[in-house]
Amino acid sequence: MPDHVAFHAVAYSPTNNAVVIFDHVITNVGGGYDNTTGVFTVPTPGLYVFSWTVETYGQRTEAVLLVNGVQQALSRADEAPSYYDTTTSFAVLNLTLNDEVNINVTMGSAQAMHTMISGWRINKTDDTAFFASLSRKVTGSTIVFDNETLDTHSAYSTSTGRFVAPRSGLYVFMMSATANGSPNFFTKFVFSNGNSQPKVWVDSDSSSLYDSSSYMSFGWLYAGDYVYVDAKTMTTNSMFAGWQLVNSSGSDLRSDDTFLENLFSISS
């Protein structure tokens, strides 16, 4: 079994209500992805991260991530006639040997060239990781993701919406925020240790259209520090996930070189 597994592929043809065939393969370390079937077959058990982007044109397009035929996550791109829109979502899953993963369009059409998928194995199955999503629309400054798919160390609470670090180290966090009904707002990760995080903007143009914004961030946490998502509202299938990238048992967490930057002004 390969120690390193990662793949990235792009769909060069549109997909209507079917499995997306990401036929143009850019990376396929470990040989798990098949560009003739659109299926990734797990070559080595462990924790895996998936990121997929779907582009729509003038309609609502929904695409689900399936593991052995069972839905684990959903992304939704929505746009008015004559306009394009893209959406990106994430999933963190504990997979076993020969599990099969694919993306299936269940509504609308996924456009070519800007519809893509990436997946990679984090490490061993004892690493800290969690993945939660929303089963309903919620409001409030702290978004409580109530549908928990993965929580290796019982570190995420579906009661408070907080992930509490079980051990010190560098953590990666991902969020996909979806809105419907013209609620324009910022959303961000909040770190209890004061670690500053950028905001992303969610803007649904009308009462009938959905909009989503996604981003990935990271931060150093001591055991007991917590992280949550701040926003005034989110709707069904918004997600929050994360995993530990570096374990640190010393007093100085920042022993590895890292950086995080964001744009504060318009760039041309």
Contacts in CASP RR format, 6 or more apart in sequence:
PFRMAT RR
TARGET T0000
AUTHOR 0000-0000-0000
METHOD contacts of the structure
MODEL  1
MPDHVAFHAVAYSPTNNAVVIFDHVITNVGGGYDNTTGVFTVPTPGLYVF
SWTVETYGQRTEAVLLVNGVQQALSRADEAPSYYDTTTSFAVLNLTLNDE
VNINVTMGSAQAMHTMISGWRINKTDDTAFFASLSRKVTGSTIVFDNETL
DTHSAYSTSTGRFVAPRSGLYVFMMSATANGSPNFFTKFVFSNGNSQPKV
WVDSDSSSLYDSSSYMSFGWLYAGDYVYVDAKTMTTNSMFAGWQLVNSSG
SDLRSDDTFLENLFSISS
1 43 0 8 1.000
1 44 0 8 1.000
1 45 0 8 1.000
1 97 0 8 1.000
2 29 0 8 1.000
2 30 0 8 1.000
2 31 0 8 1.000
2 43 0 8 1.000
2 44 0 8 1.000
3 44 0 8 1.000
4 29 0 8 1.000
4 30 0 8 1.000
4 121 0 8 1.000
5 29 0 8 1.000
5 30 0 8 1.000
5 31 0 8 1.000
5 32 0 8 1.000
5 42 0 8 1.000
5 43 0 8 1.000
5 44 0 8 1.000
5 48 0 8 1.000
5 120 0 8 1.000
5 121 0 8 1.000
6 27 0 8 1.000
6 29 0 8 1.000
6 30 0 8 1.000
6 118 0 8 1.000
6 119 0 8 1.000
6 120 0 8 1.000
6 121 0 8 1.000
7 25 0 8 1.000
7 27 0 8 1.000
7 28 0 8 1.000
7 29 0 8 1.000
7 30 0 8 1.000
7 31 0 8 1.000
7 32 0 8 1.000
7 33 0 8 1.000
7 40 0 8 1.000
7 117 0 8 1.000
7 118 0 8 1.000
7 119 0 8 1.000
7 120 0 8 1.000
8 25 0 8 1.000
8 26 0 8 1.000
8 27 0 8 1.000
8 116 0 8 1.000
8 117 0 8 1.000
8 118 0 8 1.000
8 119 0 8 1.000
9 22 0 8 1.000
9 23 0 8 1.000
9 24 0 8 1.000
9 25 0 8 1.000
9 26 0 8 1.000
9 27 0 8 1.000
9 28 0 8 1.000
9 33 0 8 1.000
9 35 0 8 1.000
9 116 0 8 1.000
9 117 0 8 1.000
10 22 0 8 1.000
10 23 0 8 1.000
10 24 0 8 1.000
10 26 0 8 1.000
10 113 0 8 1.000
10 115 0 8 1.000
10 116 0 8 1.000
11 20 0 8 1.000
11 21 0 8 1.000
11 22 0 8 1.000
11 23 0 8 1.000
11 24 0 8 1.000
11 110 0 8 1.000
11 112 0 8 1.000
11 113 0 8 1.000
11 115 0 8 1.000
11 116 0 8 1.000
12 23 0 8 1.000
12 24 0 8 1.000
12 112 0 8 1.000
12 113 0 8 1.000
13 21 0 8 1.000
13 23 0 8 1.000
13 112 0 8 1.000
14 109 0 8 1.000
14 110 0 8 1.000
14 111 0 8 1.000
14 112 0 8 1.000
15 21 0 8 1.000
15 105 0 8 1.000
15 109 0 8 1.000
15 110 0 8 1.000
15 115 0 8 1.000
16 105 0 8 1.000
16 108 0 8 1.000
16 109 0 8 1.000
16 110 0 8 1.000
17 105 0 8 1.000
17 106 0 8 1.000
17 107 0 8 1.000
17 108 0 8 1.000
18 104 0 8 1.000
18 105 0 8 1.000
19 37 0 8 1.000
19 38 0 8 1.000
19 39 0 8 1.000
19 102 0 8 1.000
19 103 0 8 1.000
19 104 0 8 1.000
19 105 0 8 1.000
20 38 0 8 1.000
20 63 0 8 1.000
20 102 0 8 1.000
20 103 0 8 1.000
20 104 0 8 1.000
20 105 0 8 1.000
20 110 0 8 1.000
20 115 0 8 1.000
20 117 0 8 1.000
21 35 0 8 1.000
21 36 0 8 1.000
21 37 0 8 1.000
21 38 0 8 1.000
22 33 0 8 1.000
22 35 0 8 1.000
22 38 0 8 1.000
22 103 0 8 1.000
22 115 0 8 1.000
22 116 0 8 1.000
22 117 0 8 1.000
23 35 0 8 1.000
23 36 0 8 1.000
24 35 0 8 1.000
25 33 0 8 1.000
25 35 0 8 1.000
30 43 0 8 1.000
30 44 0 8 1.000
31 43 0 8 1.000
32 40 0 8 1.000
32 41 0 8 1.000
32 42 0 8 1.000
32 43 0 8 1.000
33 39 0 8 1.000
33 40 0 8 1.000
34 40 0 8 1.000
34 41 0 8 1.000
37 102 0 8 1.000
38 102 0 8 1.000
38 103 0 8 1.000
39 100 0 8 1.000
39 101 0 8 1.000
39 102 0 8 1.000
40 100 0 8 1.000
40 101 0 8 1.000
40 102 0 8 1.000
40 119 0 8 1.000
41 98 0 8 1.000
41 99 0 8 1.000
41 100 0 8 1.000
41 101 0 8 1.000
42 48 0 8 1.000
42 95 0 8 1.000
42 96 0 8 1.000
42 97 0 8 1.000
42 98 0 8 1.000
42 99 0 8 1.000
42 100 0 8 1.000
42 101 0 8 1.000
43 97 0 8 1.000
44 97 0 8 1.000
44 121 0 8 1.000
45 95 0 8 1.000
45 96 0 8 1.000
45 97 0 8 1.000
45 125 0 8 1.000
46 94 0 8 1.000
46 95 0 8 1.000
46 96 0 8 1.000
46 121 0 8 1.000
46 122 0 8 1.000
46 123 0 8 1.000
46 124 0 8 1.000
46 125 0 8 1.000
47 92 0 8 1.000
47 93 0 8 1.000
47 94 0 8 1.000
47 95 0 8 1.000
47 121 0 8 1.000
47 122 0 8 1.000
47 123 0 8 1.000
47 124 0 8 1.000
47 125 0 8 1.000
47 127 0 8 1.000
47 129 0 8 1.000
47 152 0 8 1.000
47 243 0 8 1.000
48 92 0 8 1.000
48 93 0 8 1.000
48 94 0 8 1.000
48 95 0 8 1.000
48 101 0 8 1.000
48 119 0 8 1.000
48 120 0 8 1.000
48 121 0 8 1.000
48 122 0 8 1.000
49 90 0 8 1.000
49 91 0 8 1.000
49 92 0 8 1.000
49 119 0 8 1.000
49 120 0 8 1.000
49 122 0 8 1.000
49 174 0 8 1.000
49 243 0 8 1.000
50 65 0 8 1.000
50 73 0 8 1.000
50 90 0 8 1.000
50 91 0 8 1.000
50 92 0 8 1.000
50 93 0 8 1.000
50 101 0 8 1.000
50 117 0 8 1.000
50 118 0 8 1.000
50 119 0 8 1.000
51 88 0 8 1.000
51 89 0 8 1.000
51 90 0 8 1.000
51 117 0 8 1.000
51 118 0 8 1.000
51 119 0 8 1.000
51 174 0 8 1.000
52 63 0 8 1.000
52 65 0 8 1.000
52 75 0 8 1.000
52 88 0 8 1.000
52 89 0 8 1.000
52 103 0 8 1.000
52 116 0 8 1.000
52 117 0 8 1.000
52 118 0 8 1.000
53 75 0 8 1.000
53 86 0 8 1.000
53 87 0 8 1.000
53 88 0 8 1.000
53 114 0 8 1.000
53 115 0 8 1.000
53 116 0 8 1.000
53 117 0 8 1.000
54 61 0 8 1.000
54 63 0 8 1.000
54 75 0 8 1.000
54 77 0 8 1.000
54 86 0 8 1.000
54 87 0 8 1.000
54 88 0 8 1.000
54 103 0 8 1.000
54 105 0 8 1.000
54 110 0 8 1.000
54 115 0 8 1.000
55 61 0 8 1.000
55 77 0 8 1.000
55 84 0 8 1.000
55 85 0 8 1.000
55 86 0 8 1.000
55 110 0 8 1.000
55 111 0 8 1.000
55 113 0 8 1.000
55 114 0 8 1.000
55 115 0 8 1.000
56 77 0 8 1.000
56 78 0 8 1.000
56 79 0 8 1.000
56 84 0 8 1.000
56 85 0 8 1.000
56 86 0 8 1.000
56 108 0 8 1.000
56 109 0 8 1.000
56 110 0 8 1.000
56 111 0 8 1.000
57 79 0 8 1.000
57 83 0 8 1.000
57 84 0 8 1.000
57 109 0 8 1.000
57 111 0 8 1.000
58 79 0 8 1.000
58 80 0 8 1.000
58 81 0 8 1.000
58 82 0 8 1.000
58 83 0 8 1.000
58 84 0 8 1.000
58 85 0 8 1.000
59 78 0 8 1.000
59 79 0 8 1.000
59 81 0 8 1.000
59 108 0 8 1.000
59 109 0 8 1.000
60 76 0 8 1.000
60 77 0 8 1.000
60 78 0 8 1.000
60 79 0 8 1.000
60 107 0 8 1.000
60 108 0 8 1.000
60 209 0 8 1.000
60 210 0 8 1.000
61 76 0 8 1.000
61 77 0 8 1.000
61 78 0 8 1.000
61 105 0 8 1.000
61 107 0 8 1.000
61 108 0 8 1.000
61 109 0 8 1.000
61 110 0 8 1.000
62 74 0 8 1.000
62 75 0 8 1.000
62 76 0 8 1.000
62 77 0 8 1.000
62 105 0 8 1.000
62 106 0 8 1.000
62 107 0 8 1.000
62 108 0 8 1.000
63 74 0 8 1.000
63 75 0 8 1.000
63 103 0 8 1.000
63 104 0 8 1.000
63 105 0 8 1.000
63 106 0 8 1.000
63 110 0 8 1.000
64 71 0 8 1.000
64 72 0 8 1.000
64 73 0 8 1.000
64 74 0 8 1.000
64 75 0 8 1.000
64 103 0 8 1.000
64 104 0 8 1.000
64 106 0 8 1.000
65 71 0 8 1.000
65 72 0 8 1.000
65 73 0 8 1.000
65 74 0 8 1.000
65 75 0 8 1.000
65 89 0 8 1.000
65 91 0 8 1.000
65 101 0 8 1.000
65 102 0 8 1.000
65 103 0 8 1.000
66 72 0 8 1.000
66 101 0 8 1.000
66 102 0 8 1.000
66 103 0 8 1.000
66 104 0 8 1.000
67 93 0 8 1.000
67 95 0 8 1.000
67 99 0 8 1.000
67 100 0 8 1.000
67 101 0 8 1.000
68 99 0 8 1.000
68 100 0 8 1.000
69 100 0 8 1.000
72 91 0 8 1.000
72 93 0 8 1.000
72 149 0 8 1.000
73 89 0 8 1.000
73 90 0 8 1.000
73 91 0 8 1.000
73 133 0 8 1.000
73 149 0 8 1.000
73 237 0 8 1.000
73 239 0 8 1.000
74 89 0 8 1.000
74 237 0 8 1.000
75 87 0 8 1.000
75 88 0 8 1.000
75 89 0 8 1.000
75 176 0 8 1.000
75 212 0 8 1.000
75 237 0 8 1.000
76 87 0 8 1.000
76 178 0 8 1.000
76 210 0 8 1.000
76 212 0 8 1.000
76 237 0 8 1.000
77 85 0 8 1.000
77 86 0 8 1.000
77 87 0 8 1.000
77 210 0 8 1.000
77 212 0 8 1.000
78 85 0 8 1.000
78 87 0 8 1.000
78 209 0 8 1.000
78 210 0 8 1.000
78 211 0 8 1.000
79 85 0 8 1.000
79 209 0 8 1.000
80 205 0 8 1.000
80 206 0 8 1.000
80 209 0 8 1.000
84 111 0 8 1.000
84 114 0 8 1.000
85 211 0 8 1.000
86 114 0 8 1.000
87 176 0 8 1.000
87 178 0 8 1.000
87 212 0 8 1.000
87 214 0 8 1.000
88 176 0 8 1.000
88 212 0 8 1.000
88 214 0 8 1.000
89 176 0 8 1.000
89 212 0 8 1.000
89 214 0 8 1.000
89 237 0 8 1.000
89 239 0 8 1.000
90 174 0 8 1.000
90 176 0 8 1.000
90 214 0 8 1.000
90 216 0 8 1.000
90 239 0 8 1.000
90 241 0 8 1.000
91 131 0 8 1.000
91 149 0 8 1.000
91 239 0 8 1.000
91 241 0 8 1.000
92 122 0 8 1.000
92 129 0 8 1.000
92 130 0 8 1.000
92 131 0 8 1.000
92 150 0 8 1.000
92 174 0 8 1.000
92 241 0 8 1.000
92 242 0 8 1.000
92 243 0 8 1.000
93 101 0 8 1.000
93 131 0 8 1.000
93 149 0 8 1.000
93 150 0 8 1.000
94 125 0 8 1.000
94 129 0 8 1.000
94 150 0 8 1.000
94 152 0 8 1.000
95 101 0 8 1.000
103 117 0 8 1.000
122 129 0 8 1.000
122 243 0 8 1.000
125 152 0 8 1.000
126 152 0 8 1.000
127 152 0 8 1.000
127 243 0 8 1.000
127 244 0 8 1.000
128 152 0 8 1.000
128 153 0 8 1.000
128 155 0 8 1.000
128 165 0 8 1.000
128 166 0 8 1.000
128 167 0 8 1.000
128 171 0 8 1.000
128 243 0 8 1.000
128 244 0 8 1.000
129 150 0 8 1.000
129 151 0 8 1.000
129 152 0 8 1.000
129 241 0 8 1.000
129 242 0 8 1.000
129 243 0 8 1.000
129 244 0 8 1.000
130 148 0 8 1.000
130 150 0 8 1.000
130 151 0 8 1.000
130 152 0 8 1.000
130 155 0 8 1.000
130 156 0 8 1.000
130 163 0 8 1.000
130 241 0 8 1.000
130 242 0 8 1.000
130 243 0 8 1.000
131 148 0 8 1.000
131 149 0 8 1.000
131 150 0 8 1.000
131 151 0 8 1.000
131 239 0 8 1.000
131 240 0 8 1.000
131 241 0 8 1.000
131 242 0 8 1.000
132 145 0 8 1.000
132 146 0 8 1.000
132 147 0 8 1.000
132 148 0 8 1.000
132 149 0 8 1.000
132 151 0 8 1.000
132 156 0 8 1.000
132 158 0 8 1.000
132 161 0 8 1.000
132 239 0 8 1.000
132 240 0 8 1.000
132 241 0 8 1.000
133 145 0 8 1.000
133 147 0 8 1.000
133 149 0 8 1.000
133 237 0 8 1.000
133 238 0 8 1.000
133 239 0 8 1.000
133 240 0 8 1.000
134 143 0 8 1.000
134 145 0 8 1.000
134 146 0 8 1.000
134 147 0 8 1.000
134 234 0 8 1.000
134 235 0 8 1.000
134 236 0 8 1.000
134 237 0 8 1.000
134 238 0 8 1.000
134 239 0 8 1.000
135 146 0 8 1.000
135 147 0 8 1.000
135 236 0 8 1.000
136 146 0 8 1.000
136 235 0 8 1.000
136 236 0 8 1.000
137 180 0 8 1.000
137 233 0 8 1.000
137 234 0 8 1.000
137 235 0 8 1.000
137 236 0 8 1.000
138 144 0 8 1.000
138 233 0 8 1.000
138 234 0 8 1.000
138 235 0 8 1.000
139 232 0 8 1.000
139 233 0 8 1.000
140 231 0 8 1.000
140 232 0 8 1.000
140 233 0 8 1.000
141 230 0 8 1.000
141 231 0 8 1.000
141 232 0 8 1.000
142 160 0 8 1.000
142 161 0 8 1.000
142 162 0 8 1.000
142 228 0 8 1.000
142 229 0 8 1.000
142 230 0 8 1.000
143 161 0 8 1.000
143 187 0 8 1.000
143 228 0 8 1.000
143 229 0 8 1.000
143 230 0 8 1.000
143 231 0 8 1.000
143 234 0 8 1.000
143 238 0 8 1.000
143 240 0 8 1.000
144 158 0 8 1.000
144 159 0 8 1.000
144 160 0 8 1.000
144 161 0 8 1.000
145 156 0 8 1.000
145 158 0 8 1.000
145 161 0 8 1.000
145 229 0 8 1.000
145 238 0 8 1.000
145 239 0 8 1.000
145 240 0 8 1.000
146 158 0 8 1.000
147 158 0 8 1.000
148 156 0 8 1.000
148 158 0 8 1.000
150 241 0 8 1.000
153 166 0 8 1.000
155 163 0 8 1.000
155 164 0 8 1.000
155 165 0 8 1.000
155 166 0 8 1.000
156 162 0 8 1.000
156 163 0 8 1.000
156 164 0 8 1.000
157 163 0 8 1.000
157 164 0 8 1.000
160 228 0 8 1.000
161 228 0 8 1.000
161 229 0 8 1.000
161 240 0 8 1.000
162 226 0 8 1.000
162 227 0 8 1.000
162 228 0 8 1.000
163 173 0 8 1.000
163 226 0 8 1.000
163 227 0 8 1.000
163 228 0 8 1.000
163 240 0 8 1.000
163 242 0 8 1.000
164 224 0 8 1.000
164 225 0 8 1.000
164 226 0 8 1.000
165 171 0 8 1.000
165 221 0 8 1.000
165 222 0 8 1.000
165 223 0 8 1.000
165 224 0 8 1.000
165 225 0 8 1.000
165 226 0 8 1.000
165 227 0 8 1.000
165 244 0 8 1.000
166 223 0 8 1.000
166 224 0 8 1.000
167 223 0 8 1.000
167 244 0 8 1.000
167 247 0 8 1.000
168 221 0 8 1.000
168 222 0 8 1.000
168 223 0 8 1.000
168 247 0 8 1.000
168 248 0 8 1.000
168 249 0 8 1.000
168 250 0 8 1.000
168 253 0 8 1.000
169 220 0 8 1.000
169 221 0 8 1.000
169 222 0 8 1.000
169 244 0 8 1.000
169 245 0 8 1.000
169 246 0 8 1.000
169 247 0 8 1.000
169 248 0 8 1.000
169 253 0 8 1.000
170 218 0 8 1.000
170 219 0 8 1.000
170 220 0 8 1.000
170 221 0 8 1.000
170 244 0 8 1.000
170 245 0 8 1.000
170 246 0 8 1.000
170 248 0 8 1.000
170 253 0 8 1.000
170 256 0 8 1.000
170 258 0 8 1.000
171 218 0 8 1.000
171 219 0 8 1.000
171 220 0 8 1.000
171 221 0 8 1.000
171 227 0 8 1.000
171 242 0 8 1.000
171 243 0 8 1.000
171 244 0 8 1.000
171 245 0 8 1.000
172 216 0 8 1.000
172 217 0 8 1.000
172 218 0 8 1.000
172 219 0 8 1.000
172 242 0 8 1.000
172 243 0 8 1.000
172 244 0 8 1.000
172 245 0 8 1.000
173 189 0 8 1.000
173 216 0 8 1.000
173 217 0 8 1.000
173 218 0 8 1.000
173 219 0 8 1.000
173 227 0 8 1.000
173 240 0 8 1.000
173 241 0 8 1.000
173 242 0 8 1.000
174 214 0 8 1.000
174 215 0 8 1.000
174 216 0 8 1.000
174 217 0 8 1.000
174 239 0 8 1.000
174 240 0 8 1.000
174 241 0 8 1.000
174 242 0 8 1.000
175 187 0 8 1.000
175 189 0 8 1.000
175 214 0 8 1.000
175 215 0 8 1.000
175 229 0 8 1.000
175 238 0 8 1.000
175 239 0 8 1.000
175 240 0 8 1.000
175 241 0 8 1.000
176 212 0 8 1.000
176 213 0 8 1.000
176 214 0 8 1.000
176 238 0 8 1.000
176 239 0 8 1.000
177 187 0 8 1.000
177 200 0 8 1.000
177 202 0 8 1.000
177 212 0 8 1.000
177 213 0 8 1.000
177 214 0 8 1.000
177 229 0 8 1.000
177 231 0 8 1.000
177 234 0 8 1.000
177 238 0 8 1.000
178 202 0 8 1.000
178 210 0 8 1.000
178 211 0 8 1.000
178 212 0 8 1.000
178 234 0 8 1.000
178 235 0 8 1.000
178 236 0 8 1.000
178 237 0 8 1.000
178 238 0 8 1.000
179 185 0 8 1.000
179 202 0 8 1.000
179 203 0 8 1.000
179 204 0 8 1.000
179 210 0 8 1.000
179 211 0 8 1.000
179 212 0 8 1.000
179 233 0 8 1.000
179 234 0 8 1.000
179 235 0 8 1.000
180 204 0 8 1.000
180 207 0 8 1.000
180 209 0 8 1.000
180 210 0 8 1.000
180 211 0 8 1.000
180 235 0 8 1.000
181 204 0 8 1.000
181 206 0 8 1.000
181 207 0 8 1.000
181 208 0 8 1.000
181 209 0 8 1.000
182 204 0 8 1.000
182 205 0 8 1.000
182 206 0 8 1.000
182 207 0 8 1.000
183 202 0 8 1.000
183 204 0 8 1.000
183 232 0 8 1.000
183 233 0 8 1.000
184 201 0 8 1.000
184 202 0 8 1.000
184 203 0 8 1.000
184 204 0 8 1.000
185 201 0 8 1.000
185 202 0 8 1.000
185 231 0 8 1.000
185 232 0 8 1.000
185 233 0 8 1.000
186 199 0 8 1.000
186 200 0 8 1.000
186 201 0 8 1.000
186 202 0 8 1.000
186 231 0 8 1.000
187 199 0 8 1.000
187 200 0 8 1.000
187 202 0 8 1.000
187 213 0 8 1.000
187 229 0 8 1.000
187 230 0 8 1.000
187 231 0 8 1.000
187 234 0 8 1.000
188 197 0 8 1.000
188 198 0 8 1.000
188 199 0 8 1.000
188 200 0 8 1.000
188 229 0 8 1.000
188 230 0 8 1.000
188 231 0 8 1.000
189 197 0 8 1.000
189 217 0 8 1.000
189 227 0 8 1.000
189 228 0 8 1.000
189 229 0 8 1.000
189 230 0 8 1.000
190 197 0 8 1.000
190 227 0 8 1.000
190 228 0 8 1.000
190 229 0 8 1.000
190 230 0 8 1.000
191 197 0 8 1.000
191 219 0 8 1.000
191 221 0 8 1.000
191 225 0 8 1.000
191 226 0 8 1.000
191 227 0 8 1.000
192 225 0 8 1.000
192 226 0 8 1.000
192 227 0 8 1.000
193 221 0 8 1.000
193 222 0 8 1.000
193 225 0 8 1.000
195 219 0 8 1.000
195 220 0 8 1.000
197 217 0 8 1.000
198 215 0 8 1.000
198 217 0 8 1.000
198 260 0 8 1.000
198 262 0 8 1.000
200 213 0 8 1.000
200 214 0 8 1.000
200 215 0 8 1.000
201 213 0 8 1.000
202 211 0 8 1.000
202 212 0 8 1.000
202 213 0 8 1.000
202 231 0 8 1.000
203 211 0 8 1.000
204 210 0 8 1.000
204 211 0 8 1.000
205 211 0 8 1.000
210 235 0 8 1.000
212 238 0 8 1.000
217 260 0 8 1.000
218 245 0 8 1.000
218 258 0 8 1.000
218 260 0 8 1.000
219 258 0 8 1.000
219 260 0 8 1.000
220 248 0 8 1.000
220 253 0 8 1.000
220 254 0 8 1.000
220 258 0 8 1.000
221 227 0 8 1.000
221 253 0 8 1.000
222 253 0 8 1.000
229 240 0 8 1.000
246 256 0 8 1.000
248 255 0 8 1.000
END
